[in-house]
Amino acid sequence: MVGHLVYFLLPLPSMARKLHLAYRCGEPGESLFTTEKLDPYDVFAALCAVGCPRLAFLLTDFDPRDPLDEELAKRKLWVYWAGKFYVPERGRTELFGDRWGMMVDTEVLCSVPDEALAKMRERARAGSTGYAAELAVKLEMARFAELADAGFPDLVRIFDRYVDVLGELGIGYSYLPPGEERRISALVRVYRSDQVPREVKERGAEHLYHVLKNLARLLLPVYYSHILGYVVAHSA
């Protein structure tokens, strides 16, 4: 997927009552079950920064890094668009298509009882990469929910890790120095968090918090309310 992404919840029809309850419990003015436009690099780096690398892979289209990612890739259903267009150079109508987005089954994102987690651990220890991958996501969702409920404390430290992940991805973190906001030519790109000035970190942490809050208002109702369906990510 190229460019920014929008994530939204596509529930099963049987989930109408739970959706209604989750909506009533949401904060006034928030758009539950959907996000604003998000940069996929921001999504990946933000989730890695809060200790959720498997969740980061599951919700983006980055290449698998190991067998667990390969298992999680099976949870993604890819959606393509297609259309017929007249090509003057060839004098005929041809079919074209491209990837529109992906769908992730919410079942892997929902919370489960401790007994179910214990069974997953047993099967993971027995050598099942499928259960190991699912267990990793369950534990990371629990961690993400705990941090979100606490308001993502120690955000500057999380921001440091976010910058480092962007550096590891090879794209780095770009910022305009204070006083240079109107001069795009003054844009600075760094690849380590220790290269970012303190005053820039505080501003960058606000952006990171916005990304995390967007993800939280979509993922937490799924996690707590066991809403079955799909999380859809599509190019915006």
C-alpha positions as CSV (number, residue, x, y, z in Angstrom):
1,M,0.0,0.0,0.0
2,V,1.3,3.4,-0.9
3,G,0.7,6.7,0.9
4,H,-1.4,7.2,3.9
5,L,-3.8,4.6,5.3
6,V,-7.2,4.8,6.9
7,Y,-8.2,2.0,9.3
8,F,-11.8,1.1,10.1
9,L,-13.8,-1.7,11.7
10,L,-15.9,-3.9,9.4
11,P,-18.0,-5.9,12.0
12,L,-20.1,-9.0,11.5
13,P,-23.8,-8.1,11.5
14,S,-24.3,-10.1,14.7
15,M,-22.1,-7.6,16.5
16,A,-24.6,-4.7,16.3
17,R,-25.4,-4.8,20.1
18,K,-21.8,-4.8,21.2
19,L,-21.0,-1.9,18.7
20,H,-23.8,0.1,20.3
21,L,-22.5,-0.5,23.8
22,A,-18.9,0.3,22.8
23,Y,-20.1,3.5,21.1
24,R,-22.0,4.6,24.2
25,C,-18.9,4.1,26.3
26,G,-16.7,6.1,23.9
27,E,-15.6,9.7,24.7
28,P,-17.9,12.4,23.3
29,G,-16.8,13.8,20.0
30,E,-14.5,10.8,19.1
31,S,-15.0,8.9,15.9
32,L,-14.9,5.3,17.1
33,F,-14.1,2.4,14.9
34,T,-12.2,4.5,12.3
35,T,-9.0,6.5,12.2
36,E,-7.8,9.6,10.5
37,K,-5.2,9.3,7.7
38,L,-2.1,7.7,9.1
39,D,1.4,7.2,7.6
40,P,2.1,3.4,7.6
41,Y,5.7,4.1,8.8
42,D,4.2,6.1,11.7
43,V,1.9,3.2,12.6
44,F,4.7,0.6,12.4
45,A,7.2,2.7,14.4
46,A,4.6,3.8,17.0
47,L,3.5,0.3,17.8
48,C,7.1,-1.0,17.9
49,A,7.9,1.9,20.2
50,V,5.3,0.8,22.8
51,G,6.6,-2.8,22.6
52,C,4.2,-4.3,20.1
53,P,6.3,-5.3,17.0
54,R,4.0,-8.2,16.0
55,L,0.9,-6.0,16.1
56,A,2.9,-3.4,14.0
57,F,3.5,-6.0,11.4
58,L,-0.1,-7.3,11.4
59,L,-1.5,-3.8,10.8
60,T,0.9,-2.8,8.0
61,D,2.2,-4.3,4.8
62,F,5.9,-4.5,5.6
63,D,7.8,-7.7,4.6
64,P,7.9,-10.6,7.1
65,R,11.0,-10.7,9.3
66,D,10.9,-14.2,10.6
67,P,8.6,-17.3,10.9
68,L,6.2,-15.7,13.3
69,D,5.6,-12.8,10.9
70,E,5.1,-15.4,8.2
71,E,2.3,-16.9,10.3
72,L,0.8,-13.5,10.9
73,A,0.9,-12.7,7.2
74,K,-1.7,-15.5,6.8
75,R,-4.1,-13.4,8.8
76,K,-4.2,-10.7,6.1
77,L,-6.7,-10.8,3.3
78,W,-5.7,-8.5,0.5
79,V,-8.3,-6.5,-1.4
80,Y,-7.7,-5.3,-5.0
81,W,-9.7,-3.0,-7.3
82,A,-10.0,-3.5,-11.0
83,G,-11.4,-1.6,-13.9
84,K,-11.5,-1.4,-17.7
85,F,-9.9,1.6,-19.4
86,Y,-9.4,2.5,-23.0
87,V,-5.8,2.7,-24.1
88,P,-5.5,5.0,-27.2
89,E,-2.0,3.8,-28.0
90,R,-3.2,0.2,-28.4
91,G,-6.6,1.1,-29.7
92,R,-8.4,-1.2,-27.2
93,T,-9.9,-1.4,-23.8
94,E,-7.8,-3.2,-21.2
95,L,-8.2,-4.4,-17.6
96,F,-6.1,-2.7,-14.9
97,G,-6.0,-3.3,-11.2
98,D,-4.0,-2.5,-8.1
99,R,-4.0,-3.3,-4.4
100,W,-6.6,-1.3,-2.5
101,G,-6.0,-2.5,1.1
102,M,-6.1,-5.4,3.5
103,M,-8.4,-7.0,6.0
104,V,-7.3,-8.5,9.4
105,D,-9.5,-10.9,11.3
106,T,-10.4,-9.2,14.6
107,E,-10.4,-12.6,16.4
108,V,-6.6,-12.4,16.8
109,L,-7.0,-8.9,18.4
110,C,-9.6,-9.8,21.0
111,S,-8.7,-10.5,24.6
112,V,-9.0,-14.1,25.9
113,P,-9.1,-15.7,29.4
114,D,-5.9,-16.7,31.2
115,E,-6.8,-20.3,30.6
116,A,-6.7,-19.8,26.8
117,L,-3.4,-18.0,27.1
118,A,-2.0,-20.9,29.0
119,K,-3.0,-23.3,26.3
120,M,-1.5,-21.1,23.7
121,R,1.8,-21.1,25.7
122,E,1.8,-24.8,25.9
123,R,1.2,-25.3,22.2
124,A,3.8,-22.6,21.4
125,R,6.4,-24.4,23.6
126,A,5.5,-27.6,21.8
127,G,6.7,-26.0,18.5
128,S,3.6,-24.5,17.0
129,T,4.6,-21.2,15.3
130,G,0.9,-20.5,14.6
131,Y,0.1,-20.5,18.3
132,A,3.3,-18.6,19.1
133,A,2.4,-15.9,16.7
134,E,-1.2,-15.6,18.0
135,L,0.1,-15.6,21.6
136,A,2.5,-12.7,20.8
137,V,-0.3,-10.6,19.4
138,K,-2.6,-11.3,22.3
139,L,0.1,-10.3,24.8
140,E,0.9,-7.2,22.8
141,M,-2.7,-6.2,22.6
142,A,-2.9,-6.5,26.4
143,R,0.2,-4.3,26.7
144,F,-1.2,-1.8,24.3
145,A,-4.5,-1.6,26.1
146,E,-2.8,-1.1,29.4
147,L,-0.7,1.7,28.1
148,A,-3.6,3.4,26.3
149,D,-5.8,3.2,29.4
150,A,-2.9,4.9,31.3
151,G,-2.7,7.6,28.7
152,F,0.7,6.4,27.2
153,P,2.9,7.5,30.1
154,D,6.5,8.5,29.6
155,L,5.8,9.6,26.1
156,V,9.2,11.2,25.5
157,R,10.9,7.9,26.1
158,I,8.4,6.2,23.7
159,F,9.2,9.0,21.2
160,D,12.9,8.2,21.4
161,R,12.2,4.6,20.5
162,Y,9.9,5.7,17.7
163,V,12.7,7.8,16.1
164,D,15.1,4.9,16.5
165,V,12.7,2.5,14.7
166,L,12.3,5.0,11.8
167,G,16.0,5.1,11.6
168,E,16.2,1.3,11.5
169,L,13.7,1.3,8.7
170,G,16.1,3.6,6.8
171,I,13.7,6.6,6.4
172,G,14.7,8.5,9.5
173,Y,12.8,11.2,11.3
174,S,12.3,14.6,9.7
175,Y,11.7,17.9,11.5
176,L,11.8,21.6,11.1
177,P,14.0,23.4,13.7
178,P,12.2,25.9,16.0
179,G,11.9,29.2,14.1
180,E,12.2,27.5,10.7
181,E,8.6,26.2,10.4
182,R,8.0,28.2,7.2
183,R,11.2,27.2,5.5
184,I,10.9,23.7,4.0
185,S,14.5,23.9,2.9
186,A,15.5,23.9,6.5
187,L,14.1,20.3,7.0
188,V,16.5,18.1,9.1
189,R,16.5,14.3,8.8
190,V,18.0,12.2,11.6
191,Y,18.3,8.5,12.3
192,R,18.9,8.4,16.0
193,S,16.8,9.8,18.9
194,D,19.9,11.4,20.5
195,Q,20.1,13.6,17.4
196,V,16.7,15.2,18.1
197,P,16.7,18.5,20.2
198,R,14.7,18.4,23.4
199,E,12.2,21.0,22.2
200,V,11.6,19.1,19.0
201,K,11.0,15.9,20.9
202,E,8.2,17.5,22.9
203,R,6.5,18.6,19.7
204,G,7.1,15.2,18.0
205,A,5.7,13.4,21.0
206,E,2.4,15.2,20.5
207,H,2.2,13.9,17.0
208,L,3.1,10.4,18.2
209,Y,0.4,10.6,20.9
210,H,-2.1,11.5,18.2
211,V,-1.1,8.4,16.2
212,L,-1.4,6.1,19.2
213,K,-4.8,7.6,20.2
214,N,-6.1,7.0,16.7
215,L,-5.1,3.4,16.9
216,A,-6.4,3.0,20.5
217,R,-9.9,4.2,19.7
218,L,-10.1,1.6,17.0
219,L,-8.4,-1.3,18.7
220,L,-9.6,-1.0,22.3
221,P,-13.3,-1.6,21.5
222,V,-12.3,-4.7,19.6
223,Y,-10.0,-5.9,22.4
224,Y,-12.4,-5.4,25.3
225,S,-15.8,-6.0,23.6
226,H,-14.7,-9.0,21.5
227,I,-16.2,-7.5,18.3
228,L,-15.8,-10.0,15.5
229,G,-15.2,-9.0,12.0
230,Y,-12.3,-7.3,10.3
231,V,-10.0,-4.3,10.7
232,V,-9.6,-2.9,7.2
233,A,-6.7,-0.8,6.2
234,H,-6.9,1.0,2.8
235,S,-5.0,3.6,0.9
236,A,-6.4,7.1,1.5
